[in-house]
Amino acid sequence: MNVVALLPFLLTSLYQKPTPLAEIPFRVGEAAIIVDAEINGHKMSLLFDTGFAGYADVDTSIDIGKVDGEAGIIDFVRASTVGTVTLKSMKIGGFPIKLDPDAYAYSHGVGDLTFTNGVHADGLLGLAPFLDYVTEINFEKRKIYLYPSTYDISHIRGDGKRLFTTRMLPEGLRSIQLEARVGSKPDDRLVLALDTGNAFFLATHKDSLQRIGVWGDAEGKYTRSNQIASGSVKTFFVRVTDSTIFGVPVKDSVWDVMDLPSSNAIDDGTVGYEFLKNFNITFDFLRRRVIFDNFNGQTGNEMRGDVGMTAVWSSLDKEVVIVAVSPDSPAAKAGIQKGDHLLSIDDTDFTGAIGFIRLRNILQGPVGSKVNLATSRNGNYRRCTVTREFLVNNLLSPSGG
């Protein structure tokens, strides 16, 4: 028998996936994974957030039981304490989840996730329910597969082209902390969480980039205001070339860099949906392994043009309000100012609420494309046409200089 001829078959058999314990379908919003769940007998839809270590964070509009405790919770830049409810039962996609004896769900106002993501969501689904399984997030089929812990993925080796394998870092007991690099120096490492709850490509902090020597003393020219769970934060769009994210080479990408330090000392930020959506991701907490299957061949994000302003829906004014205008941007040159009301973009009239991510996507488009804006200031209506430009800060050097 020709063993060499049989080798591909033997390798396929060795790495063949077992029958999953559960297949959990998910829906997608603007940049979010939404799954059906049931907590303490109450059905709901939750946004799957692997950057959140807990079981769930349910909005107070759903009564999952009496608040009987409290616990700390953090986002990118702030920490707070909120109420908790003891978990008695939990199902995800109809599959019953084994709970720790002291398991609880957070219960507080998590913000209007439905409004933000364009699809109904009653709260967040965290990482804790998946720690006892080998879990695959399959973006290609829009399903989450749960495999038994006996499924050993540690023997699978990447090919450096489509399949990439990496180890979880020791930082963080209930988070998937992995390595990213800009440059080749030993100290060029960033510790970043795998975070499906981050709608953007990669979010990090200016002080983290300063630490590894790829952000000089110069202030970024183009700024934005990003909306996170605890509020708004000044942010730079930064173009990064020749980076490696979770073992995957990325030739060109744009990162969101926040002008505030991290809320914890464990990591430097998170890698989000816009990167992760290009992969089928399998992770195993027991063996500390993660596999990235780059099924669509894409790794970077789209280099999009922008007008240089940040706008958000104001529930107080019942209008879209411009909260930041970047200096020297097309919006600034057109005379648009912070505090102006944005009435329409091209044929889209803002007569009702619109989410932040959706609004950001509408404002962006191909570099060189024109966009018609209608604004008002102190009741005075005005129109202008601006041309989208590539408004990113080229502050990073792959050599660390």
URSULPE-V762902 format. One line per field, one symbol per residue. psi: psi as a letter, one per 30 degrees, with the letter a starting at -180 (. if undefined). burial: b if it has 24 or more other ideal C-beta (glycine too) atoms within 12 Angstrom, else e. A space follows every 10 residues. Layout:
BEGIN
psi=???
burial=???
END
This chain:
BEGIN
psi=kjeeefeeee eeeegkklkk fkjjlllkbe ilkklklkkh fkklkkkjjf fkfaeljkkf fkjglkkgal llklaeflkl klllkkkelk kjhfkkkkkl egklkkjljg lieeeefgkk kfakkafefg fgljkkjjfe fhkkkkllff jjgffkklfg eekkklkklf kjehljklkl kjagleggkk jkkjjffjfa ekkakefeee egggjafkkk eklljkjaeg alkkkkkkkk khljjhfkkj eklkljjkhk llflgelgal kaefeffglk kkkjeeghkk kjjifffkel lkjlllfhlk klkjfefhlk kjfkkkkgle eefggklkfl kjeljcgjki flkkleeeee eeflakkfkk kkkklkjhfk klllklkklj iljifkkffg .
burial=eeeeeeeeee eeeeeebeee bbebebbbbb bbbbbbbbbb ebebbbbbbb bbbbbbbbbe ebebeeeeee bebbbbbeee ebbbbbbebb bbbebebebe eebbbbbbeb bbbbbbbbbb bbbbbbbbbb bebbbbbbbe eebbbbbeee bebeebebee eebbbbbbbe bbeebbbbbb bbbeeeebbb bbbbbbbbbb bbbbbbebbb ebbbbeeeeb ebbbbbbbbe ebbbbbbbbb bbbbbbbbeb ebbbbbbbbb ebbbebbbbb bbbbbbbbbb bbbbbeeebb bbbbeeeebb bebbbbbbbb bbbeeeeebb bbbbbbeebb bbebebbbeb bbbbbeeeeb eeebbbbbbb bbbbbeeeee bebbbbeeee eeebebbbbb bbbbbbbbeb e
END
